[in-house]
Amino acid sequence: MDDVTTITVRDNGPLRVEGPVRLVDAEGNVFEHKAAFSLCRCGHSQNKPFCDGSHRTVGFESAPRASR
């Protein structure tokens, strides 16, 4: 089993998280989640912090690239 966590910034969409990770809120409560999940970047999800696809309907645009 691969124990590396990968976070992928999806163009005009969410952050895709794959691998072992603990996701906690500001009070230290743990969010239950699947082995792979997406985090909202657009701010419009009705299921925050998880993505619900709202970025598609609100026209969210962001496609950052890492420096080389």
NORRAFEN-V542754 format. One record per pair of residues at least 24 apart in sequence whose ideal C-beta (glycine too) atoms are under 10 Angstrom apart, sorted by sequence separation. I is the first residue (numbers start at 0). GAP is how many residues later the second one is. D is the distance in whole Angstrom. If there is no record, write none. Layout:
# NORRAFEN-V542754
I|GAP|D  I|GAP|D
This chain:
# NORRAFEN-V542754
13|24|4  14|24|4  24|24|8  12|25|8  13|25|6  14|25|8  13|26|6  14|26|6  22|26|7  12|27|9  13|27|6  22|27|9  9|28|8  12|28|7  13|28|8  11|29|9  12|29|8  5|30|9  7|30|9  11|30|9  9|31|8  13|31|8  6|32|8  8|32|8  16|33|10  14|34|9  13|35|10  15|35|9  13|36|8  14|36|8  13|37|4  12|38|7  13|38|9  13|39|9  12|40|9  13|40|10  9|41|9  13|41|7  12|42|5  11|43|6  12|43|8  11|44|8  9|45|9  13|46|9  11|47|9  12|47|7  11|48|6  12|48|10  11|49|5  12|49|8  10|50|9  11|50|6  12|50|9  10|51|8  11|51|6  9|52|9  10|52|4  8|53|8  9|53|9  10|53|9  8|54|8  10|54|10  8|55|6  8|56|9  8|57|9
